[in-house]
Amino acid sequence: MSKVEPFWVAGRPATGPTSVEVHHPWDGRLIATVAQPDPAQVDAGVAAAAVAADALSALPAHARAAALTHVSQRIAQRGEEIAALITAESGKPLTWARAEVARATSTFRWGAEEARRWSGQLQRLDTDPAGAGHVAVVRRFPRGPVLGITPFNFPLNLVAHKVAPALAVGTPIIIKPAPKTPLSSLLLGELLAETDLPEGSWSVLTVPNESMPDLVADPRLPVVSFTGSEAVGWAIRDAVPRKHVVLELGGNAAALVAADWSSAEDLRWAAQRIATFSNYQAGQSCIAVQRVYADRTVYDELLAEVAAAVERLHTGDPADEATEVGPLIDLAAAERVERWIGEAVDAGATVVVGGKRDGTTIAPTVLRDVPPDARVVREEVFGPVLVVEPVDGLDDGLARINDSAHGLQAGVFTRNVQVAFRAHRELEVGGVIVGDVPSYRADQMPYGGTKASGVGREGVRAAMEDLTAERVLVLTGVDL
Protein backbone atom coordinates (compact mmCIF):
# COMPACT_ATOMS: atom_id res chain seq x y z
CA MET A 1 0.00 0.00 0.00
CA SER A 2 1.35 3.42 -0.88
CA LYS A 3 2.32 5.91 1.82
CA VAL A 4 -0.50 8.00 3.28
CA GLU A 5 0.45 11.66 3.59
CA PRO A 6 -0.25 13.06 7.07
CA PHE A 7 -2.10 16.28 7.88
CA TRP A 8 -0.99 18.69 10.62
CA VAL A 9 -2.67 19.19 13.99
CA ALA A 10 -1.23 22.01 16.09
CA GLY A 11 2.06 21.77 14.24
CA ARG A 12 2.40 17.99 14.49
CA PRO A 13 1.87 15.39 11.72
CA ALA A 14 -1.05 13.02 12.18
CA THR A 15 -3.07 10.44 10.30
CA GLY A 16 -6.75 9.67 10.59
CA PRO A 17 -9.23 6.88 9.91
CA THR A 18 -10.07 8.00 6.38
CA SER A 19 -8.15 9.25 3.38
CA VAL A 20 -8.61 10.90 0.00
CA GLU A 21 -6.81 10.20 -3.25
CA VAL A 22 -5.20 13.01 -5.26
CA HIS A 23 -5.12 12.43 -9.01
CA HIS A 24 -3.23 14.25 -11.75
CA PRO A 25 -5.71 16.31 -13.83
CA TRP A 26 -3.77 15.63 -17.03
CA ASP A 27 -3.96 11.84 -17.14
CA GLY A 28 -5.80 10.82 -13.98
CA ARG A 29 -2.92 8.90 -12.44
CA LEU A 30 -2.73 8.64 -8.65
CA ILE A 31 -0.37 11.23 -7.18
CA ALA A 32 -0.85 10.68 -3.45
CA THR A 33 -3.17 9.41 -0.77
CA VAL A 34 -3.83 11.96 1.95
CA ALA A 35 -5.10 11.22 5.44
CA GLN A 36 -8.21 13.00 6.72
CA PRO A 37 -8.77 13.93 10.37
CA ASP A 38 -11.63 12.64 12.47
CA PRO A 39 -13.80 15.06 14.50
CA ALA A 40 -11.66 14.67 17.62
CA GLN A 41 -8.51 15.63 15.70
CA VAL A 42 -10.25 18.64 14.18
CA ASP A 43 -11.36 19.68 17.65
CA ALA A 44 -7.82 19.29 18.93
CA GLY A 45 -6.49 21.61 16.25
CA VAL A 46 -9.12 24.26 16.94
CA ALA A 47 -8.67 23.97 20.71
CA ALA A 48 -4.92 24.35 20.35
CA ALA A 49 -5.43 27.48 18.24
CA ALA A 50 -7.63 29.00 20.94
CA VAL A 51 -5.06 28.21 23.62
CA ALA A 52 -2.17 29.58 21.52
CA ALA A 53 -3.87 32.89 20.72
CA ASP A 54 -2.48 34.86 23.66
CA ALA A 55 1.05 33.47 23.40
CA LEU A 56 1.25 34.10 19.66
CA SER A 57 -0.14 37.63 20.01
CA ALA A 58 2.50 38.39 22.66
CA LEU A 59 5.33 36.89 20.59
CA PRO A 60 7.89 39.60 19.73
CA ALA A 61 7.83 40.94 16.21
CA HIS A 62 11.33 39.64 15.51
CA ALA A 63 10.25 36.08 16.36
CA ARG A 64 7.21 36.19 14.10
CA ALA A 65 9.31 37.74 11.34
CA ALA A 66 12.01 35.10 11.76
CA ALA A 67 9.50 32.28 11.31
CA LEU A 68 8.06 33.86 8.16
CA THR A 69 11.55 34.54 6.78
CA HIS A 70 12.47 30.91 7.35
CA VAL A 71 9.43 29.71 5.41
CA SER A 72 10.17 32.12 2.57
CA GLN A 73 13.74 30.92 2.31
CA ARG A 74 12.80 27.25 2.46
CA ILE A 75 10.21 27.64 -0.28
CA ALA A 76 12.90 29.16 -2.47
CA GLN A 77 15.37 26.39 -1.61
CA ARG A 78 12.86 23.65 -2.47
CA GLY A 79 11.40 25.58 -5.38
CA GLU A 80 11.72 22.98 -8.12
CA GLU A 81 10.32 20.23 -5.91
CA ILE A 82 7.35 22.40 -4.91
CA ALA A 83 6.70 23.49 -8.49
CA ALA A 84 6.59 19.86 -9.61
CA LEU A 85 4.15 19.12 -6.79
CA ILE A 86 1.88 22.00 -7.81
CA THR A 87 1.89 20.75 -11.38
CA ALA A 88 1.10 17.20 -10.33
CA GLU A 89 -1.86 18.02 -8.11
CA SER A 90 -3.40 20.92 -10.05
CA GLY A 91 -2.37 20.31 -13.68
CA LYS A 92 -0.79 23.77 -13.83
CA PRO A 93 1.98 24.01 -16.44
CA LEU A 94 5.41 23.87 -14.86
CA THR A 95 6.27 27.39 -15.99
CA TRP A 96 3.27 28.78 -14.11
CA ALA A 97 3.93 26.53 -11.11
CA ARG A 98 7.39 28.07 -10.83
CA ALA A 99 5.83 31.50 -10.95
CA GLU A 100 3.53 30.51 -8.10
CA VAL A 101 6.49 29.32 -6.05
CA ALA A 102 8.24 32.65 -6.62
CA ARG A 103 5.12 34.53 -5.56
CA ALA A 104 4.73 32.46 -2.39
CA THR A 105 8.37 33.17 -1.56
CA SER A 106 7.62 36.87 -1.83
CA THR A 107 4.36 36.60 0.10
CA PHE A 108 6.11 35.16 3.14
CA ARG A 109 8.95 37.66 2.78
CA TRP A 110 6.42 40.49 2.75
CA GLY A 111 4.80 38.97 5.83
CA ALA A 112 8.14 39.05 7.65
CA GLU A 113 8.78 42.65 6.65
CA GLU A 114 5.29 43.79 7.61
CA ALA A 115 5.52 41.99 10.96
CA ARG A 116 8.46 44.24 11.80
CA ARG A 117 6.57 47.37 10.71
CA TRP A 118 3.36 46.48 12.58
CA SER A 119 3.55 49.31 15.11
CA GLY A 120 0.36 51.37 15.23
CA GLN A 121 0.28 55.14 15.41
CA LEU A 122 0.49 58.00 17.88
CA GLN A 123 -2.33 60.55 17.72
CA ARG A 124 -2.17 63.82 19.63
CA LEU A 125 -5.50 64.86 21.10
CA ASP A 126 -4.69 68.43 22.13
CA THR A 127 -6.10 69.70 18.85
CA ASP A 128 -9.02 70.98 20.98
CA PRO A 129 -8.71 72.58 24.44
CA ALA A 130 -10.50 69.66 26.11
CA GLY A 131 -7.78 67.34 24.88
CA ALA A 132 -4.83 69.20 26.38
CA GLY A 133 -2.33 66.78 27.85
CA HIS A 134 -3.97 63.80 26.12
CA VAL A 135 -2.42 61.49 23.55
CA ALA A 136 -3.78 58.33 21.92
CA VAL A 137 -1.85 55.23 20.96
CA VAL A 138 -3.78 53.36 18.27
CA ARG A 139 -2.80 49.77 17.68
CA ARG A 140 -4.44 46.82 15.97
CA PHE A 141 -4.90 43.49 17.72
CA PRO A 142 -6.04 40.12 16.33
CA ARG A 143 -9.77 39.46 16.14
CA GLY A 144 -9.01 35.86 17.08
CA PRO A 145 -7.97 32.56 15.46
CA VAL A 146 -8.61 32.35 11.73
CA LEU A 147 -10.15 29.63 9.60
CA GLY A 148 -8.53 29.90 6.16
CA ILE A 149 -10.32 28.02 3.38
CA THR A 150 -8.39 27.81 0.11
CA PRO A 151 -9.19 26.75 -3.48
CA PHE A 152 -7.47 24.43 -5.92
CA ASN A 153 -6.18 26.90 -8.51
CA PHE A 154 -3.27 28.34 -6.50
CA PRO A 155 -2.65 25.56 -3.98
CA LEU A 156 0.47 27.20 -2.51
CA ASN A 157 0.26 30.98 -2.89
CA LEU A 158 -3.37 31.36 -1.87
CA VAL A 159 -2.54 29.37 1.26
CA ALA A 160 0.41 31.72 1.77
CA HIS A 161 -1.99 34.66 1.57
CA LYS A 162 -3.91 33.23 4.52
CA VAL A 163 -0.97 32.04 6.63
CA ALA A 164 1.57 34.87 6.26
CA PRO A 165 -0.74 37.75 7.32
CA ALA A 166 -2.18 35.73 10.22
CA LEU A 167 1.21 34.84 11.66
CA ALA A 168 2.52 38.34 10.97
CA VAL A 169 -0.12 39.88 13.26
CA GLY A 170 0.19 37.05 15.77
CA THR A 171 -3.02 35.10 15.38
CA PRO A 172 -3.34 31.31 14.98
CA ILE A 173 -4.72 29.89 11.76
CA ILE A 174 -6.41 26.67 10.71
CA ILE A 175 -5.98 25.93 6.99
CA LYS A 176 -8.59 23.85 5.21
CA PRO A 177 -7.17 23.18 1.71
CA ALA A 178 -9.16 22.16 -1.35
CA PRO A 179 -9.59 18.35 -1.36
CA LYS A 180 -8.30 18.11 -4.93
CA THR A 181 -5.04 19.96 -4.13
CA PRO A 182 -3.97 19.46 -0.50
CA LEU A 183 -0.34 18.52 -1.14
CA SER A 184 1.18 21.99 -1.41
CA SER A 185 -0.36 23.09 1.87
CA LEU A 186 0.85 19.91 3.57
CA LEU A 187 4.38 20.56 2.34
CA LEU A 188 4.04 24.11 3.66
CA GLY A 189 3.24 22.48 6.99
CA GLU A 190 6.65 20.77 6.88
CA LEU A 191 8.32 24.16 6.57
CA LEU A 192 6.24 25.75 9.33
CA ALA A 193 7.10 22.81 11.58
CA GLU A 194 10.76 23.81 11.28
CA THR A 195 10.06 27.13 13.04
CA ASP A 196 9.81 27.97 16.74
CA LEU A 197 6.23 29.20 16.62
CA PRO A 198 4.16 28.29 19.71
CA GLU A 199 2.29 25.00 19.56
CA GLY A 200 -1.18 25.55 18.16
CA SER A 201 -0.17 28.52 16.00
CA TRP A 202 -1.22 26.63 12.88
CA SER A 203 -2.85 23.46 11.63
CA VAL A 204 -3.51 22.05 8.16
CA LEU A 205 -6.71 20.00 8.37
CA THR A 206 -7.63 18.09 5.22
CA VAL A 207 -11.31 17.77 6.08
CA PRO A 208 -13.74 16.99 3.26
CA ASN A 209 -15.96 19.80 2.04
CA GLU A 210 -19.04 18.32 3.67
CA SER A 211 -17.36 18.78 7.08
CA MET A 212 -16.57 22.44 6.44
CA PRO A 213 -19.82 23.88 7.90
CA ASP A 214 -18.90 22.62 11.38
CA LEU A 215 -15.53 24.36 11.19
CA VAL A 216 -17.13 27.54 9.90
CA ALA A 217 -19.63 27.55 12.77
CA ASP A 218 -17.07 26.87 15.51
CA PRO A 219 -17.13 29.89 17.89
CA ARG A 220 -13.43 29.46 18.66
CA LEU A 221 -12.68 30.61 15.11
CA PRO A 222 -14.15 34.15 15.00
CA VAL A 223 -12.59 34.96 11.63
CA VAL A 224 -13.25 33.09 8.38
CA SER A 225 -11.15 33.91 5.32
CA PHE A 226 -12.46 32.14 2.25
CA THR A 227 -11.22 32.12 -1.33
CA GLY A 228 -13.32 30.21 -3.82
CA SER A 229 -16.70 30.02 -5.49
CA GLU A 230 -19.35 32.66 -5.11
CA ALA A 231 -22.09 30.26 -3.99
CA VAL A 232 -20.01 28.76 -1.20
CA GLY A 233 -18.60 32.09 -0.08
CA TRP A 234 -21.92 33.84 0.37
CA ALA A 235 -23.36 30.76 2.04
CA ILE A 236 -20.56 30.96 4.61
CA ARG A 237 -21.31 34.61 5.30
CA ASP A 238 -25.02 33.92 5.65
CA ALA A 239 -24.31 31.04 8.04
CA VAL A 240 -22.16 33.10 10.44
CA PRO A 241 -23.38 36.71 10.24
CA ARG A 242 -21.72 37.67 13.54
CA LYS A 243 -18.27 36.49 12.51
CA HIS A 244 -15.74 38.56 10.61
CA VAL A 245 -15.82 36.99 7.15
CA VAL A 246 -13.41 37.81 4.31
CA LEU A 247 -14.49 36.60 0.88
CA GLU A 248 -12.34 36.60 -2.24
CA LEU A 249 -14.70 35.18 -4.81
CA GLY A 250 -15.01 34.92 -8.56
CA GLY A 251 -15.10 37.34 -11.45
CA ASN A 252 -15.47 37.65 -15.18
CA ALA A 253 -12.59 40.05 -15.61
CA ALA A 254 -12.74 42.52 -18.49
CA ALA A 255 -10.22 44.57 -20.42
CA LEU A 256 -10.97 47.69 -22.45
CA VAL A 257 -8.77 48.65 -25.39
CA ALA A 258 -9.34 52.37 -25.88
CA ALA A 259 -9.18 54.23 -29.18
CA ASP A 260 -5.83 55.84 -28.37
CA TRP A 261 -4.17 52.41 -28.00
CA SER A 262 -3.96 52.19 -31.74
CA SER A 263 -0.44 51.62 -33.04
CA ALA A 264 0.37 48.24 -34.51
CA GLU A 265 2.99 47.70 -31.83
CA ASP A 266 0.58 48.58 -29.01
CA LEU A 267 -2.16 46.32 -30.36
CA ARG A 268 0.25 43.43 -30.85
CA TRP A 269 1.51 43.77 -27.29
CA ALA A 270 -2.00 44.04 -25.85
CA ALA A 271 -3.07 41.00 -27.83
CA GLN A 272 -0.16 38.96 -26.50
CA ARG A 273 -0.97 39.92 -22.92
CA ILE A 274 -4.67 39.17 -23.44
CA ALA A 275 -3.94 35.81 -25.07
CA THR A 276 -1.54 34.81 -22.30
CA PHE A 277 -3.70 35.83 -19.38
CA SER A 278 -6.99 34.53 -20.70
CA ASN A 279 -5.35 31.10 -20.83
CA TYR A 280 -2.80 30.99 -18.01
CA GLN A 281 -3.78 28.41 -15.39
CA ALA A 282 -6.11 27.16 -18.21
CA GLY A 283 -8.26 30.18 -17.41
CA GLN A 284 -8.75 28.93 -13.84
CA SER A 285 -8.01 32.26 -12.22
CA CYS A 286 -10.56 34.71 -10.88
CA ILE A 287 -8.79 37.52 -12.76
CA ALA A 288 -8.14 35.63 -15.99
CA VAL A 289 -9.18 37.80 -18.94
CA GLN A 290 -12.66 36.68 -19.92
CA ARG A 291 -14.17 39.72 -21.66
CA VAL A 292 -12.40 42.15 -23.99
CA TYR A 293 -14.09 45.31 -25.26
CA ALA A 294 -12.19 47.14 -27.99
CA ASP A 295 -13.03 50.50 -29.50
CA ARG A 296 -14.53 49.86 -32.91
CA THR A 297 -11.67 51.77 -34.56
CA VAL A 298 -9.15 49.16 -33.36
CA TYR A 299 -11.39 46.11 -33.01
CA ASP A 300 -10.66 44.24 -36.24
CA GLU A 301 -6.90 44.56 -35.94
CA LEU A 302 -6.93 43.64 -32.25
CA LEU A 303 -9.12 40.58 -32.83
CA ALA A 304 -6.81 39.33 -35.56
CA GLU A 305 -3.78 39.78 -33.30
CA VAL A 306 -5.50 38.09 -30.36
CA ALA A 307 -6.56 35.13 -32.48
CA ALA A 308 -3.04 34.71 -33.83
CA ALA A 309 -1.52 34.93 -30.36
CA VAL A 310 -3.97 32.38 -28.94
CA GLU A 311 -3.30 29.98 -31.80
CA ARG A 312 0.41 30.10 -30.98
CA LEU A 313 -0.13 28.89 -27.41
CA HIS A 314 1.13 25.37 -26.79
CA THR A 315 -1.36 23.03 -25.08
CA GLY A 316 -0.32 19.70 -23.64
CA ASP A 317 1.27 17.83 -20.76
CA PRO A 318 1.80 20.40 -17.97
CA ALA A 319 5.10 18.76 -17.04
CA ASP A 320 6.44 19.64 -20.50
CA GLU A 321 8.56 22.79 -20.36
CA ALA A 322 6.97 23.98 -23.61
CA THR A 323 3.38 23.73 -22.38
CA GLU A 324 1.63 27.05 -21.77
CA VAL A 325 -1.95 25.80 -21.33
CA GLY A 326 -2.68 22.65 -19.38
CA PRO A 327 -5.82 20.77 -18.39
CA LEU A 328 -8.69 21.90 -16.23
CA ILE A 329 -8.87 20.51 -12.71
CA ASP A 330 -11.09 17.58 -13.70
CA LEU A 331 -13.32 16.20 -16.42
CA ALA A 332 -16.50 17.72 -14.99
CA ALA A 333 -14.97 21.21 -15.20
CA ALA A 334 -13.90 20.66 -18.81
CA GLU A 335 -17.30 19.33 -19.81
CA ARG A 336 -19.01 22.33 -18.21
CA VAL A 337 -16.82 24.79 -20.14
CA GLU A 338 -17.50 22.85 -23.33
CA ARG A 339 -21.25 23.16 -22.70
CA TRP A 340 -21.00 26.91 -22.13
CA ILE A 341 -19.14 27.36 -25.41
CA GLY A 342 -21.80 25.31 -27.17
CA GLU A 343 -24.58 27.39 -25.62
CA ALA A 344 -22.95 30.59 -26.86
CA VAL A 345 -22.54 29.20 -30.36
CA ASP A 346 -26.15 28.00 -30.43
CA ALA A 347 -27.19 31.55 -29.48
CA GLY A 348 -25.27 33.07 -32.39
CA ALA A 349 -21.64 33.37 -31.28
CA THR A 350 -18.78 32.66 -33.69
CA VAL A 351 -15.77 30.57 -32.68
CA VAL A 352 -12.69 32.41 -33.96
CA VAL A 353 -10.16 30.02 -32.43
CA GLY A 354 -10.44 26.76 -30.47
CA GLY A 355 -13.71 25.61 -28.98
CA LYS A 356 -12.86 21.90 -28.74
CA ARG A 357 -12.34 19.60 -25.76
CA ASP A 358 -9.91 16.70 -25.48
CA GLY A 359 -10.39 14.95 -22.16
CA THR A 360 -9.76 17.49 -19.42
CA THR A 361 -8.21 19.99 -21.82
CA ILE A 362 -10.13 22.78 -23.55
CA ALA A 363 -8.41 24.28 -26.58
CA PRO A 364 -7.81 28.00 -25.94
CA THR A 365 -10.95 29.61 -27.31
CA VAL A 366 -11.81 33.04 -28.73
CA LEU A 367 -15.46 33.94 -29.36
CA ARG A 368 -17.07 36.94 -31.06
CA ASP A 369 -20.68 38.04 -31.67
CA VAL A 370 -21.62 36.60 -28.29
CA PRO A 371 -25.06 37.55 -26.96
CA PRO A 372 -24.65 39.66 -23.82
CA ASP A 373 -26.80 37.26 -21.79
CA ALA A 374 -24.67 34.19 -22.59
CA ARG A 375 -23.09 32.48 -19.61
CA VAL A 376 -19.60 32.96 -21.05
CA VAL A 377 -20.26 36.70 -20.64
CA ARG A 378 -22.44 36.87 -17.52
CA GLU A 379 -20.80 34.27 -15.31
CA GLU A 380 -17.28 33.16 -14.46
CA VAL A 381 -16.13 30.64 -17.07
CA PHE A 382 -13.06 29.49 -15.12
CA GLY A 383 -11.67 28.04 -18.30
CA PRO A 384 -9.62 29.16 -21.33
CA VAL A 385 -12.42 31.09 -23.03
CA LEU A 386 -12.23 34.70 -24.22
CA VAL A 387 -15.01 36.90 -25.59
CA VAL A 388 -13.88 39.84 -27.79
CA GLU A 389 -16.46 42.46 -28.77
CA PRO A 390 -16.42 46.00 -30.25
CA VAL A 391 -17.65 49.08 -28.36
CA ASP A 392 -18.52 52.59 -29.47
CA GLY A 393 -16.27 54.82 -27.47
CA LEU A 394 -15.26 55.14 -23.84
CA ASP A 395 -18.76 55.53 -22.40
CA ASP A 396 -19.87 52.30 -24.00
CA GLY A 397 -16.70 50.45 -22.98
CA LEU A 398 -16.87 51.40 -19.31
CA ALA A 399 -20.59 50.61 -19.21
CA ARG A 400 -19.99 47.15 -20.71
CA ILE A 401 -17.36 46.38 -18.08
CA ASN A 402 -19.73 47.48 -15.31
CA ASP A 403 -22.58 45.42 -16.77
CA SER A 404 -21.63 42.50 -14.58
CA ALA A 405 -22.61 41.05 -11.24
CA HIS A 406 -18.89 40.81 -10.47
CA GLY A 407 -16.23 43.40 -9.86
CA LEU A 408 -12.78 42.07 -9.07
CA GLN A 409 -10.32 43.81 -11.40
CA ALA A 410 -10.36 45.42 -14.83
CA GLY A 411 -7.68 46.34 -17.35
CA VAL A 412 -7.70 49.50 -19.45
CA PHE A 413 -5.28 49.84 -22.36
CA THR A 414 -4.81 53.60 -22.74
CA ARG A 415 -2.07 56.20 -22.66
CA ASN A 416 -4.49 58.98 -21.73
CA VAL A 417 -4.20 59.90 -18.04
CA GLN A 418 -7.70 61.37 -18.07
CA VAL A 419 -9.10 58.03 -19.27
CA ALA A 420 -7.11 56.24 -16.59
CA PHE A 421 -8.46 58.39 -13.78
CA ARG A 422 -11.99 58.23 -15.13
CA ALA A 423 -11.80 54.44 -15.27
CA HIS A 424 -10.53 54.38 -11.70
CA ARG A 425 -13.45 56.55 -10.62
CA GLU A 426 -16.24 54.84 -12.56
CA LEU A 427 -15.40 51.15 -12.81
CA GLU A 428 -17.10 49.11 -10.09
CA VAL A 429 -14.14 46.88 -9.35
CA GLY A 430 -11.55 46.41 -6.65
CA GLY A 431 -8.63 47.30 -8.90
CA VAL A 432 -7.99 48.97 -12.26
CA ILE A 433 -4.82 48.06 -14.17
CA VAL A 434 -3.86 50.69 -16.74
CA GLY A 435 -1.87 49.59 -19.77
CA ASP A 436 -2.22 45.90 -19.00
CA VAL A 437 -4.65 43.06 -18.38
CA PRO A 438 -6.79 42.72 -15.23
CA SER A 439 -4.78 39.63 -14.30
CA TYR A 440 -1.89 41.67 -12.91
CA ARG A 441 -1.43 41.24 -9.18
CA ALA A 442 1.40 42.20 -6.87
CA ASP A 443 1.19 40.21 -3.66
CA GLN A 444 1.79 43.21 -1.41
CA MET A 445 -1.01 45.37 -2.85
CA PRO A 446 -4.63 45.37 -1.60
CA TYR A 447 -6.58 42.84 -3.61
CA GLY A 448 -10.28 42.08 -3.60
CA GLY A 449 -13.57 42.87 -5.23
CA THR A 450 -16.95 44.53 -5.12
CA LYS A 451 -20.47 43.26 -5.77
CA ALA A 452 -20.55 39.46 -6.10
CA SER A 453 -16.74 39.27 -6.10
CA GLY A 454 -16.52 39.44 -2.33
CA VAL A 455 -15.78 41.57 0.71
CA GLY A 456 -12.52 42.44 2.44
CA ARG A 457 -9.04 42.54 1.00
CA GLU A 458 -6.08 40.25 0.59
CA GLY A 459 -2.51 41.37 -0.06
CA VAL A 460 -0.27 40.99 2.99
CA ARG A 461 -0.68 44.40 4.68
CA ALA A 462 -4.35 44.72 3.72
CA ALA A 463 -5.08 41.22 5.06
CA MET A 464 -3.26 42.02 8.30
CA GLU A 465 -5.60 44.95 8.79
CA ASP A 466 -8.62 42.78 7.95
CA LEU A 467 -7.64 40.17 10.52
CA THR A 468 -7.30 42.76 13.30
CA ALA A 469 -9.30 45.50 14.98
CA GLU A 470 -8.22 48.88 16.28
CA ARG A 471 -7.77 49.36 20.01
CA VAL A 472 -7.11 52.80 21.46
CA LEU A 473 -4.97 53.63 24.48
CA VAL A 474 -5.42 57.20 25.81
CA LEU A 475 -2.73 58.67 28.02
CA THR A 476 -3.55 61.72 30.13
CA GLY A 477 -1.41 64.37 31.77
CA VAL A 478 1.17 64.13 29.02
CA ASP A 479 3.27 67.23 28.33
CA LEU A 480 3.44 67.33 24.54
Buried (B, 14 or more C-beta within 10 A) or exposed (E): EEEBBBBBBBBBBBBBEEBBEBBBBBEEEEBBBBBBBBEEBBBBBBBBBBBBBEBBBEBEBEBBBBBBBBBBBBBBEBBEEBBBBBBBBBBBBBBBBBBBBBBBBBBBBBBBBBBBEBEBEEEEBEEEEEBBEBBBBEEBBBBBBBBBBBBBBBBBBBBBBBBBBBBBBBBBBBBBBBBBBBBBBBBBBBBBEEBEBBBBBBBBBBBEEEBBEEBBEBEBBBBBBBBBBBEBBBEBBEEBEEBBBBBBBBBBBBBBBBBBBBEEEBBBBBBBBBBBBBBBBBBBBBBBBBBBBBBEBBBEBBBEBBBBBBBEBEBBBBBBEEBBBBBBBBBEBBBBBBEBBBBBBEBEBEBBBBBEBEEBBBBBBBBBBBEEEBBBBBBBBBBBBBBBBBBEEBEBBBEBBBEBBBBBBBBBBBBBEEBBEBBBEBBBBBBBBBBBBBBBBEBBBBBBBBBBBBBBBBBBBBBBBBBBEEEEEEEEEEEE
